Amino acid sequence: MKIKTSELTGAALNWAVEEAGDKDHTYVPRAYSTDWAFGGPIIERNGLSVMPDTGLDWWVAHQGTVHYGYGPTPLVAAMRCFVASKLGDEVDVPEELKGEK
């Protein structure tokens, strides 16, 4: 099922981060979008910048001037940006992940 990268959340977002290249081949789900121990190194390795979006209750992450991600938390914004930079504006996510937190 195709989902816009900008709308990825929860398990679907974490799965997409794995698909985008942060696989360690242990097949253990990682909480990239909620745990700095997993998401933080991706931000650092990929040179992502994260900042509050002034006037909104959102965060924005960017990689240069090409890839952006927005979200309710810094990690969600950064992981959406990372996925967009690697997989594009839409991701084909397994149906069973739809709606999982």
Secondary structure, DSSP 8 states (H G I E B T S, - for coil): -EEEGGG--HHHHHHHHHHTT---SS-----TTT-HHHHHHHHHHTT-EEEEETTTTEEEEEETTTEEEEESSHHHHHHHHHHHHHH-SEEE--GGGTT--
